[in-house]
Amino acid sequence: MSKSERDANLKKKETEYNEMRDEVYFMRSNLSSFSKNKHSPAYKVALSALDVLSNQIDQDYNRYVKRIRNTQANQEVKFMQKALNREKAKNLELEQKIEEAKTSSGLFVDFVRKKLKL
């Protein structure tokens, strides 16, 4: 999933989260508008249930955002690791060529010395 797709999904979930949170807030405000039975156990349980629902919505959204961020971080780490591995392979290849060149030039110098002495 690309960064733009992740951002679009995050924006979509944020919109859904805000809608749910607003609906719960609207239900709570409607429930609070009742002047009768405000001290009844059922009224208190209903308010408590709406509070728990609101907290659960917040926790779910935060967990979703955290998962998206972790996924993004993991993908960035994988990308960096692949780039590092490519660079290590290039460096190893160059080091091998340098060693080969050193050996070849050393052999050539030895060959020339032998020829010049004879």
C-alpha positions in Angstrom: 0.0 0.0 0.0 1.5 3.3 -1.0 1.7 6.4 1.2 -1.1 8.2 -0.7 -3.4 5.1 -0.3 -2.6 5.0 3.4 -3.3 8.7 3.8 -6.6 8.2 2.0 -7.6 5.3 4.2 -6.6 7.2 7.3 -8.7 10.2 6.2 -11.7 8.0 5.5 -11.4 6.3 8.9 -11.0 9.7 10.5 -14.3 10.8 8.9 -16.0 7.6 10.0 -14.6 8.1 13.5 -15.8 11.7 13.7 -19.3 10.7 12.5 -19.6 7.9 15.1 -18.3 10.2 17.9 -20.8 12.9 16.9 -23.7 10.4 16.9 -22.7 9.2 20.4 -22.4 12.8 21.5 -25.8 13.6 20.0 -27.4 10.6 21.8 -25.8 11.6 25.1 -27.1 15.2 24.7 -30.6 13.9 23.8 -30.5 11.7 26.9 -29.4 14.6 29.0 -32.2 16.7 27.8 -34.7 14.5 29.7 -35.6 16.3 32.9 -37.5 13.3 34.3 -35.8 10.3 35.8 -32.3 11.9 35.8 -31.5 10.1 39.0 -32.8 6.7 38.1 -30.4 3.8 37.7 -31.4 3.2 34.1 -30.6 6.8 33.2 -27.2 6.5 34.9 -26.5 3.2 33.2 -27.4 4.6 29.8 -25.1 7.6 30.3 -22.4 5.3 31.4 -22.9 3.0 28.4 -22.6 6.0 26.1 -19.4 7.1 27.8 -17.9 3.6 27.4 -19.0 3.6 23.8 -17.3 6.9 23.2 -14.1 5.8 24.9 -14.1 2.6 22.8 -14.5 4.5 19.6 -11.5 6.7 20.6 -9.4 3.6 21.4 -10.3 1.9 18.2 -9.4 4.9 16.1 -6.1 5.4 18.0 -5.2 1.7 17.6 -6.0 2.0 13.8 -3.8 5.1 13.5 -1.0 3.4 15.4 -1.2 0.4 13.1 -1.0 2.5 10.0 2.0 4.4 11.3 3.7 1.2 12.3 3.1 -0.2 8.8 4.5 2.9 7.3 7.6 2.8 9.5 8.1 -0.9 8.7 7.9 -0.2 5.0 10.4 2.7 5.3 12.8 0.4 7.2 12.5 -2.3 4.5 13.2 0.2 1.8 16.3 1.5 3.7 17.5 -2.0 4.3 17.2 -2.9 0.6 19.1 0.3 -0.3 21.8 -0.6 2.3 22.1 -4.1 0.9 22.4 -2.8 -2.6 25.2 -0.4 -1.5 27.0 -3.2 0.4 26.9 -5.4 -2.7 28.3 -2.6 -4.9 31.0 -1.8 -2.4 32.0 -5.5 -2.2 32.2 -5.7 -5.9 34.3 -2.6 -6.1 36.6 -3.9 -3.4 37.1 -7.1 -5.3 38.0 -5.2 -8.4 40.5 -3.0 -6.5 42.1 -6.1 -5.0 42.3 -7.7 -8.5 43.8 -4.5 -9.9 46.4 -4.4 -7.1 47.3 -8.1 -7.7 47.5 -7.6 -11.5 49.6 -4.4 -11.3 51.9 -6.1 -8.8 52.3 -9.1 -11.0 53.0 -6.8 -14.0 55.6 -4.9 -12.0 57.3 -8.1 -11.0 57.3 -9.3 -14.6 58.8 -6.1 -15.8 61.5 -6.2 -13.1 62.4 -9.8 -14.0 62.7 -8.9 -17.7 64.8 -5.8 -17.0 67.2 -7.8 -14.9 67.8 -10.4 -17.5 
